[in-house]
Amino acid sequence: MPDQSFDLVVLGGGSGGYAAALRASELGMTVGMIEKDKVGGTCLHRGCIPTKALLHAAEIADAARESEHYGIRATLEGVDVAGVTTYRTGIVAKKHKGLQSLLKARNVTTIEGAGRLTSATTVQVGDSVITGKKVVLATGSYSRSLPGLELGGRIITSEQALDLEYVPKKVAVLGGGVIGVEFASVWKSFGADVVIIEALPHLVPNEEEVLSKGLERAYRRRGIEYKLGIRFSSVTQDDSGVVVTLENGDTIEADLLLVAVGRGPFTQDLGFEQAGVALDRGFVTVNERLESSLPGVYAVGDIVFGLQLAHRSFQQGIFVAEEIAGLNPAIVSDVNVPRITYSDPEVASVGLTEAKAVEQYGRDEVQSYDFSLAGNARSEILGTTGSVKVVRRKDGPVLGVHGIGSRIGELIGEAQLVVNWEAYPEDIAPYIHGHPTQHEALGEAFLALAGKPLHAL
Ligand code: FAD
């Protein structure tokens, strides 16, 4: 491959990298994007998309099981894992092809190979030097483990969990965060026994407490076990399974242990520090404009400390391209990035929790309203319970929205606009939500906070 020069070189073709490449190209820059595996990265190939396909297949299995409740005679004969795999990989392949075509159509040059940063303007790929007036680092993340916990065999990460060719009888899941509870949800729907181990006092511990408690109640009803506020101590494995020991001496036997304790930034041995890019615990140190300590080199996505989410990576990629083009884009702080856990039930939020709002503004300055989905006809039809909680500043804007229930993730589109636009409940309450929709639950909370509840006391 010959040496090549571009206005912008992007290292890594995942959500953050390809978003930066597409936007930069749209803004008239020539762009070279280096990818060592497949464009689309973790989200498309090993993360968001395949897991959501699994969760949808799980929903279909549950719908068959529960069909009698709706007057439909259906029985669940079983889960055909090969069939689920065909469905899942088919979706990924289609989206991968679409993305490749889009990059080509937008004149982004994709360079295959592993890149290494050698200076503020150069990346080495094999024998070739790829030069950019500016460089964006977007190398993503990997599944972390705990000190002394060796991965392999029956001790797996989300990558191997996706590719399992069978439904295990019993799985232990280490970590009650997003990835852990999503896989627990899938496996339970597919017929496995599941136990989640979480060191913090709640499942999805970063969420509003009412959501964590709601998910715990729902999982108890579904027969998903969890052990909270207890640390993992050790694990052994043999041909027949794993034995997990907790710090109180309790043991859990299972076929597999899924380690879902977070993701580490993929920044080692890529030349970053040698070239002058400062790292902090592996994450690239950036200023609020996402520029690293090496002028002209930016970082986006999971290698930037904070929420590791695909849509945050997209936003950061677009932001950096516009920043380089001199458009002075607006900063979206992490707290205002929507967060969705696609378990059954779903958990979704944006903005401040009530506790954080009180911490920031004081108890007397914060109001909230929690609308139960029991008062929402669409949720009743769908057979889901849950709630939507809106937190506002007293006589001020909406600060946060937090929901739990089937399909509640869809509400976060409206919620993130309200929070980011700092809308007042009084201003948005008059606007109309279609009936019957789950969006009405959000509308009811706005109405209540504006002092004029409709379907609530
Ligand atoms: P990545 O997508 O990891 O892309 C980095 C790319 O860089 C990779 O393609 C890699 O091959 C390439 N690369 C690395 N080093 C080099 C090199 N030296 N040279 C060339 N190429 C290189 N997020 C959501 O928003 N919603 C979800 O539902 C969701 N579900 C998830 C489920 C799972 C199981 C997992 C693991 C993650 C999930 N995520 C989800 C998180 C999401 O996948 C990440 O936040 C997102 O992919 C980060 O994008 P990125 O561009 O920073 O990194």
Residues whose N, C-alpha, C, O or C-beta is under 5 A from the ligand:
A	BS01	FAD	L11 G12 G13 G14 S15 G16 G17 I34 E35 K36 D37 K38 G40 G41 T42 C43 R46 G47 C48 T51 G113 A114 G115 A138 T139 G140 S141 S158 I179 V300 G301 D302 I303 Q308 L309 A310 H311 S313
